[in-house]
Amino acid sequence: MRTPCIGPCGAALAASLLLAATAAAQPAPATPPATQPTAGSLIEDRAAQKLLAAGDSRIELDQVREGLELYQQVIERYPRSPVRFEAFVRLGRHHLEKSRDPLKALPYFERAADAANESASLRGQAMLMVGRCYYEVQKYPQAFAALRAVIQAYPGTEFSNQAYFYIGSAHYKLGAYNRAIEAFNKVGTAISDTEQGKKHIEIGKRLFVRLSDIDLLSLGEGALITVQVSAAGGDSETVRLARVGTAASSNYLGEIDTALGEATPGDNLLQLRGDDTVTVTYIDAQTADRRMNVPRVQTLKVVSNAIADFMDGAFRDPLKNVVVGKQAYVRVIDYDRDLSAGSDTVEVKVIAKRPIRRSEATTEPATAATGEEPATQPAAYQQIDELKLTLVERPRAGTSDAAASATAEPQPIHSGVFGGQVPVLAGEPVAGDSVLQVQVGDVLEVIYIDQVNTAGKPAEVKASAQTVHGSLGEVRVANQDIRDQQLELQTRLKKAEALTNIGRLYKQLGLDEQAARHFRSGVEECESLAAKAKNLGGEVLETMYVRLWNLYIELDELDKAAAMCLALQREFPNSQFVDEALLGLGQTAMKKGEHEKAIAVFKRVLDLPTSQRKADALYNIGLCQEAMAAPKTPTDKPNQQMMEAAFVSFQTAFDRYPTSGVAGDALGKMADFFMARKEYDRAVSTFQRALDDYPDAQFTDRVLYDYGRCLYRMQRPAEALARFRQLMSEYPQSKLAGKARQIVAALEKKGASDE
């Protein structure tokens, strides 16, 4: 009896097809039915989509700041349109992948992940990116919570595959290797019904084959399991499968690379042509109805997603600018258009568009009254010229012309890369000629219709380039200049941040003098730009306050740090750094022994509706109450009422925010409280609940350690040993593993002497 599953995918397992599966994977959550849109909402959505597309065009032209501003306008102008979620994701991706600033990207992804977003794919992407942002900044507890939410909301999808990958990576970095292996084993095993229904393979991507056959459990470890992968063009390869998961798993996975080229059977590379079909065959040795050696076959169509670009004359690098008076070189990559051994061709349309000036735009008739689009939405461009261009398939990069000419037979061309060129001259358009006439500042656009792709329907592929004077070298140099004062100040604030980080490294190494020197240099850098920052205001001033606050904390100049905190809260009450500033202010008061004042400040963090640091505030309140409960003199007794208040604070921090960075410390404080009162049963119940409910928790090593201590005090040494050994096995890098090792050695020695 078997349930084989065979499928193609890209960089990760992206598509798979079931063959008579006994149980289908759960689909992604159904999109709730949307209410019937009104005429006004349709107008807003169309206008928002145009603004979003304008931002995309700016990004393509390397005008990043302008593009980001247009995305922001989508959010501000159309706060009720679903298009705003696309703008959130674009802004988030820019800050995460281009600016390398996960904390700045996080709020955008969180807003796109809101339940109001009815696009399942967009919301799933945003939820995954929330987890990735936390992962990138090493906030692993928050990452685990976000990624587990993705798996729960989108089981059996590529989103859950990627979530398992980041969960495994986080456990690996934390030293929890067993948990990392457990998560990594699940990567690639989640395949949705939608993905299983796909019957295509992308040329150049790796083909993954997943097989589920319960009969294979009877075979010994290392048994050879294979499938045959054949292409209509003549290639045929044998793919070996390996078991996925534990020894009791009936799932097997194999893979093979694909490429355009002439068929060469048996070389472990599946060579394809653009019009090929691929057949995957598995011989089922015994079926449920007792038939023997039954072939299980899956057929896949070859496809490719096209890419269009303007290129330099050597067809090496994409360009965003074309010089007037020279040639524009156009490239299309579309592997499924490689249909023969010769040079195949594709056809594109190249158009020239001119920005519409404000004076021209106001002469156009207003359309708001007709219900088509808002009058405030400006038209971006007007087409002024166009022509059709035939592109010819080029030899693969690195092919030697001399070597090709030396052979008796012409070399086959299987690159899927098509190129051509068109003259771009200054002047007014002439209909029907083979030249594009433009002015400097016009935009060229290549349009290619990709007939065969992963979406299953024709798609329009575009690329843009702006016309410029002179040489491209001059343009690139000009882009290196700092454009304005704001960017200059941001650069200097980055320098202050770097000085802070270097100082912290010196501090960790015990080189306090060098650390203080770098902290002082950071302060001087910030103070030298303070006047300009106050004139500019906004993000620059906010960042300066944060930088100075961090530097004063490092220098232990607590009064100055408190002043920066108050300034930030006063001038930027809605800043994402306000809770950080209040925590800093409270911790400053704690260091001075002003615990009641500190508690009052921490409570202000609890009053912030959107703060992400409430767990830290509760935990610090507990620390203050614990300090206030301590005896003032050796003859005094602890203040039991204040100790119980501290316990409530720690318990609230753990119960409400179990994925926070202080949850483990709060649980440890609770354990100390229980054991001090010899309430071991309550302690054991708390520890077991923590292990059951939070499998990815960063504090699991602490739980296991305290669990073992508690069991030993309950006269249950065997169970205590099991917990200490579990800690040593699963968290060998933990600081508590060494203590556990000493306790285990002592208990084993004691057990041997008792015998």
N, C-alpha and C positions, 0 to 999 in steps of 0.2 A: 504494500500500500504506500502511495507516495502523494506528496503535494508539491511538485516542482514549481519553481518561480524563476523565470528568466527575464533579464531586462537590461536595457542600455542606460548609460548615464554619462554625465560630464565629469567635472573635476571631483565631485562626490557622487554618491549613488542618487541620481536624479530621476530615473524612470525605471519601472519594472513591470512585468506582465505576469499574471498568475496563469498557470495551466491547471484547470480543474482543482482549484484550491478548496480545502475543506472548510476554511474559515477566512472570511475577508477581513482585511484591516479596517478599523473604524475610520469613517470619513472625517474630514475636517468639519467643524461645527457649521451648521447651516446658517446662511446669512438671513437675518430676520427680514421679513417682508417690509419693504420700504413703503412709506405712504406715497400716494399719488402726487408727483411734483406739481407745484403751481407754475403758472406762466412766469411769474417773477423769479422763482427759484431757477427755472430753466435758463432765463436770461443771465442771472448771476453766475450759474455754473459755466455757461458758454464764455462769458467774459473772463471768469477766473481761469478757465482753461487756456484762453488766448494769452493772458498775462503769464501763466506758467510756461507756455511754449516760448514766449519772448525771453523769459529767463533762461530756458534751455539753450536758446540760440546764442545769448550772450556768453554763457559758459563755454559753448563750443568755439566761440571766437576768442577765447582766453580773456574775456572781460569779466573776470570772476566777481569783482566787487559789485558791478552793475547787475550781474545775474542774481547774486544773493539778495540785493535790494528788491528786485522784482519778485522773488519768492516771498520776501517779507511783506510786500504789498498785497500779495494774494491773501495772506493771513489777515492783514489789517482791513482790507477793503471788503472781503467776503468771509466774515467770521462764521457764517452759517453754511457755507457751501462745502460739500464733501471734498472738493478739490483742495481745500486747505490741508487735508491730511497728506496729500502728495507733496505739498510744499514743505510740511514738517519733515517728511522723510528725506527730501532732497537736502534741506539745510542740515539735518542731522548727519547724513552721509558725508557732506562736505567737511563738517567739523571733525568727524571721526576719522575719515580716510585721507583727506587732504591736509587739514590743519593739525591732525594728530592731537586733538583736544577732546577726549571722551567726555569730560565733565561738561563741556559746553554743548556737546551733541546730545547728552542725556535728556534734557528737558524737551527737546524737539521729538525724540522718539517716544517719550512718555506720553506726550499729547497725541501723537499718531496712534498709540496703542490703546487709546480710550475706547470704551465699549460703544461710543457713538459712531465710531468708524465702521461702516457696514461692509467695507471691502475686506473679505477674509484674508486674501493674500497680502494686502498692504498692512493690515493690522498684525498678521503673523510675523511679517518682516520686521515691523517696528518693535514688537514684543521681544523678538530674538535680539535685536540691536540693543535694547535696554540691558539685557543680560550681558551682551558683549561689552558694553560700556563699563559696567561694574567689573567685569573680568579684567579689562585693560588697566583699570586703576587699582587692581588688586583688592577690591572690596568683595571678597569671595562669598560671604554669607548672603549679601544682597544679590549677587550673581546667581547663586544656587536657587534662590527663591524665584527670581525672574525666569530662569531657564526651565525649572520644573513647571512653572505656569504655562510655558510654551508647549511642553510635552503633553500636559493635561488638556490644553485647548486644541492642539493640532496633532493628535496621535496619528502615527502612520504617515507622516509627511516629511519632506526634506527639512522643514523647520525643526522637527524633533531630532532628526539625524544631527543637524548642526548643534542643537542644544546639548545632546549627549557628548559631542566632541568637546565643547567648552567646559562642561561639567567634569569630564575626564581630565582635561588640561589643568583645571583649577585644583583638582585633587592631587594631581602629580606635583604641582608647584608647592602644595601644602605638605608633601611628603606622605600622603595617604595612598600608597601605591596600589593596594588591593582594591580600593574603591575606584581608583583611576582605571585599572584594568577592567573592572566591572562596567564602567561607563563606556570605555572605548569599544568593548565587545558589542555594544548595542548600536554603534555608529554603522549606518548602512543597512540595518535590519528593518528599519521602519519604512514602509512603502504604502502609499495611499491608494485607494481605489482609483482615483483620478490618474495617478502616475502609472498604475498597472494597466490602464486602458490605452496608454500611448504605444504606438507600434512604429517607432522610428529610432534611428541611431544617427548621432551627429558625427560627421566625418572629422577625424582628427582627435576626437575625444575617446576616452577609454571605455570599452564595453565591459560592463559587469554582468555576470550571470549568477543568479541566486537560485539554489535548488533546495527543496524541502522534500525528503523521502524518508519516512519513518523506518522503512526496511533497512536502511543503512546503519541503524544503531547496532545491528547484529554483527557488523564487520569490525575487525580489530582496528586499533589505532594505527594510522599510517596507510590504510587501504587506499588504493588508487581510484579516485572518482573523476571521470572526465565527461565533457560534452564536446560535440563537433560543431564548429562554427564555419559556415561556408558562405561565399559571396557568389552571386550570379555571374560575375566577371571572371570567375575561375579560381579564386583563392580558396583554400580550405586549411583550417588550423584546428589543432586539438588543444582544448583548454582544460587544465587541471584545476580541480576544486579543492578547497580546504574547509574544514569544519569551522563554523562560527559559534563562539560561546563555549559552554562547558562540554564535558565528555558525553552528557546525556542529550545534547542538542542534535536535532535532525536537519539543521540548516547548514548549507554549504555555500561557499562563495568563491568565484573565480573571476579572472579579468584578463583582457588582452587589449593592446593598443591598436588603433586604426589609423590609416593614412591613405591619401591619394597615391595611386601608383599602379604599375603593371603587376599582375598576380604572380606571387612567388610562394607556392604552397610549402608549408612546413618550416617557415622562418620565424614563427611566433609573432608575426605582425600581419594584421588583416589588411591587405591592400584593396582599395575600393575605387569605383568610378562614380560619377555623379548620379547616374540612373540605376545604380545597383540595388538589389535586395539582398538581405542577409538572412540566412536560415540557421537557427540554433537547434540542435537535435540531441536529446538525451534518451538513452535506452533504459527503460524501466524494466528491470529484471523480472519483477513479479508484481502483478496488480492485485487489487482487492478481489476481483472476480477470477483470480487464479490464471490469468493469461501470462505468458512468458515473453520477455524481450520485446516489449511494446515501445515503439518510438514515440517520444513526446516532442513535438515540433512547434517552434515559434518562428514567425517570419516578420522581419523588420524592414522598413523602408529607409533608405539613406536620405538624409536631409542635411542642410547647413544654414545657419543664420548669417546673412550677408552683412558686410561692412563696407562703407564707402568713405573715401578720404580725398582731400587734395594733398599732393605729395611734392617733394622736391624733384629736381630733374633726374636724379639717380634712383628714384622710387625707393628711397630708404626711410625717410622720416616724414610723418604727416605735418602739414603746415596749416596755420590759421590765417595766413596773409598771402596774397598774390600780388606781384609787382605789375603795375600797368605798363604795357609796352613789351611784355614778355609772354611766354607760354604758361598756361595753367595745366598742370599735370594731374590727371584724375585716375584714381585706383579703386577698383571694386574687388573684394575678396568674397567669392561665393563658390564653395567647393562642389556643390551639386550641379554646377554648370560645366564642369569638366566631363565632357561626354565622349571624347575620342582621344586618340594618341596624338593628334595634331593640335594646332592652336585654335581653340574654340573662341567664340565671341559673345559679348553681351552688349546691350544697348542702354544708354543712360540719357537723361535730359539734363542739360546744364542751363541754368537761368541766371540772369543778372537782375538784382532788385536794388531799389534806391530808397533810402529813408525818406518818409514823408515829413516835411517841415510842418511846424505848428500852423503857419499861415495857410498852408495848403489843406491841412486837416480841417480847419474851421470852415473852409468853403464847401466841404462835403455836406450833403443833406443829413440832418440829424435822424437817427433811426430809433431813438428811445420811444418816440410816440407810436411807432409801428410795432413795438414789442419785440424787436429783434435783438438789440444789445444796448447797453447804457451809452448815453451820449458822452460820458466822461472817459470811455475807453478809447484811446487813440489807435488808429490803424498804424502798424509798424512800418511796412514797406509797400512799395509799388513795383510790380514787375515791369522791366523796361526792355529786356531782350531774352531770347532763348534759342537753343539749337539742340539737335539730337546728335549724339556722339557714339560711335561704335568703338568699343574697347576690345583689344586682342589679348588672349591669354599669353602671359609672359613666362619664360623659363623659370624654374625654381631658383631662388637666390643661391649663389655659389656655384651654379653650373658653368663650366668652362666652355666658352665658344670654340676655343682652339681644339679642345678634346672632342667636341661634338663634330667639328668639321673633319677631323682626322679619321673618323669611323666611316665605314662604307655605307652604312644605313643611317637615315636621320633618326635622332634621338626623340623618343616620345616626350611630350610635354604634359605633365600632370601636376600643375601648381594650384589651379583654381584662383590664380591672381590675374586680374585683367587690367590693362593700362591703356591710356590714350592721352592726347593733349589737344588743347584748343588755344588759338591766339587770343590774347586779351589786349585790346588797343584802346587808346583814348579817343573819344568821339561820341557821336549820337548813333543810336541803333539803325541798322540797315536790314530790313526784313529779308529773310531767305538766304543771307550769306553764311559763310562758315566761320565767322569771326564774332566775338563778343565785344561790343563797343560800350565802354563804361567811363565813369568819372571816379577820381580818387574818393574813397569812402563808400562806394557801392559795395554790395555783398553778392558774391557768387555762391550758387547753391547747386549741388549735384543731386539728382533724384533718380533712384534705381528701384524698380519693382522686383522684390524678392518673391518669386512665385512659389518656391518650395522651402519651407522652414518648419521649425518646431511648433509654431502656432497652428499649423494646418491650413492656413489661408494666406493669400498674397499680402505682403506687407511693404510699405513704402519706407525705403532707407535713404536718409539724407546726410549731407555734410555741407558745412558752410566755411567760407573764407572771405576775409575783407580785402578790398583792393587798396594798395598803398603806393607811395612814391619810392623811388630809390631802391636800395638793396635791403634784403631781409636782415642782414647783419646789423644795420643801423637800428632797425626796429627792436631787435632783441636787446641791444645795449640800452636803448631808451627805457625798456621795461625794467631795468635793474635799478633805476633811480628811485629814491624814496619820494613818493608822490606828494605827501602833505605832512603837516605837523603832527597830526594824530598818529600816523604810522611811525613817525620818528619816536614819539613818546612811548608807543607800544613796544618798540624795539628796545628802548632803554629800560622799560619795566621788565622785559624779558631778561635783560642783563642782570637786573637786581634779583630776579628769581633764581638765575643761575648762580649768583654769588651766595644766595641763601643756601642752595643745595650743596654747594662746595663746602661752605662753612659747616653744614650738618655732617658731612663726611669726615671732616677734620675732628669734629666734636666726638663722633663715634670712635675715632681712633685715639682719643684722649689728648689730642693736640689742641688744647683750649686757646692758646695764644694765636695760632694760625686761624682757628675758627672765628675768634672775636674780630680779627683783622678783616676777614671777608664779610662778616656781618656788618661791621662799621662801613665798609666800602659800599655795601648794599644800601644802607641808610643814607649815605652821602649821595648816591645816585638818585634815590627817590626825592630827597630834599632839594636837590638841584633843579628838579623839574616840577616842583610843587606848584609854583606860580602859574606856569603854563597849563598844568593839569587842571587847576581850579578855573582857569579861563575857559578851557574846553569843556569841563564837566563830563557828565555821562560815564561811559565805561572806563575811560582812562583814569578819571579821578577815583572811581570805585576800586579799580585794580590797585592804584597807588596806596589807598588806605589799607587794603588787604596785605600788600607787600610789607608796608611799614609795621603793621600789627604783628606779622610773623617774625620780622627781624627783631622788634623790641622784646617779644617773648623769648627768642633765642638768647638775647643779651641779658635777660632777666631784669629788664627795666620795666617793671610791671605797671607803674603809674602811666608811663608813656603808652604802653600797650592798651591800657584801659581807655586812655584818651582817644586812641585810634578807633577802638570798638564803638565808643559813643558817637564819634564823628560819622562813622559808617552808618550806624543805626539812624542818626538824625537826618542825614542827607539822602540816604537810600533805604527808606523803610521797607521797600519791597524787594530788596536785593536778596539773591540766593545765598549771600555770605552773611546775612544778618544773624542767623542762628549760630554760625561759626563764631561771629564776633561776640555774641552774648555768652557762648560757652567759654570763650577766651577770657571774657570779663569775669565770669563766675570762677574760673580756675585761678585767676589772679587773686581774687578775694580768698579762695581756699588756701593758697600758698601763704597769705598773710595771716591765716588763722581766723578770718572774719567769716565764720561758717553761716551765720544767720543771713548776712548780706549775700553770700554766695547762693544760698537756697532761694532767696527772692529773685536773683537774676536767672537762675536755672528755671524757675517757674514761668518766667517770661518766655522762655523757649517753648514750654508746653502750650502756651497761649497762641503761638504762631500756627495758623491753620495748615500751612503747606510745608512746615519744617520736616526735614528728613533726619533730624538729630534729637528727636524727643527721647529715644532710648538712652542716649548719652546724658541728657539732662536728668532723667530719672535715676540713672546709676550714680551720677555725681551727687544728687540730693541724698541718696542712700549713704554715700561715703561721708558727706557732711554730718548726717545724723549719727553715723557710727562714731565719728570723731567726737561729737558732742556727748555721746553716751559713755565715752571712756572715763575711767576714774581720774579725778584731778590730782589726788594724792594716793600713796600706796595703801592708806587705810580706808579709802573710800570704796564703795561698791559701784559697779556699772549701773547706769540709768536704764532700768529694764524697759520703761515706757519708750524711751528714745531708741533702744535696740530693736523693739518690735516695730517701730515706725520705719527704721532702716530696712528691716526685713521686708516690710510691705513695699517699700520703694524698689528693692531688688527684685522681688517677685513680680511686681507690675512691669518692670523693664523686661523681664524674661517672657512673661505671658503675652504681653502686647507686641513685643518686637523680638521674636525668637531668631530672626535672621540678622539682627544687628551685630555690629562688631563687639558690643559689650555683653551680649547675651551669655556667653560662656563665663565671663567674670561674675555676672550677676548670679548665675547658677552656682558657682563656687561659693559665693557669699551665703547663699541659701543653705548649701551643704554644711558650711561651718556653723551656721545657726542651729540646724537640726542636730548635728553631732555634739555641739556644746550642751544641748538640752537632752541628749541621748534619745532623740526621737528618730530612731533608725528606720522604722517602718515607713514614715513619711519621706525620709531621704531616699530609700530604695524605690518607692513609688515615683518620686520625681525623676530620678535618674532613668528608670525604665521608660517612662513617658517621653523623656528627651531623646532616647535612642530610637524609639519607635516612630516618633512624629517628625524627627529632623535628621534623616539619614545622611545629609550632606553637611551638617553643621560643622563649623570650624572649631567648635568647642568639644567635639566628641572625645578627644584625648583627655580633656579635663574631666568629663563625665565618667569615663572608664576608670580613671585614677581614683576619684572620690568614691565611685561605686565600690571599687575593691577595698578601699579603706573602711567603708561602712560595713561591708560584708564581713570583714575580719573582726571588727568590733562586735558583730552579732554572733561571733563564734562559728562562722561558716567559712573556714579557711580554703576548702577546695574551690568553692565558688569565687572567692576572692582571688585565688591564683589564676582562675580562668580569665577574669577581667584584666588582671595585670598583664597576662600573656597576650591577650587580645590587643591591649594597648601597645605592647612591644612589637607585635607582628604588623599591625595596621598603621601605626604611626611611629616608625623607628626614628624619624627626625625630630619628634616632639621633645621639648625640654623635660617633660615628665617621664619619658621612656627610660632615662638613666635611673631615676628614683624607683620606677617600677622594677627595673632589673635588680636593684639592690634588695628590694622587698621580697621579690621572688626567690632570690638566693637565700635570704634569711629564712623564709618560710620553708623552703625545701630542706635546708639544713636542720631546722627545728623538727620537721616531719621525719627526717631520717633518724634523728636522735631519739624521738619518741618511739620509733619502731624498735 
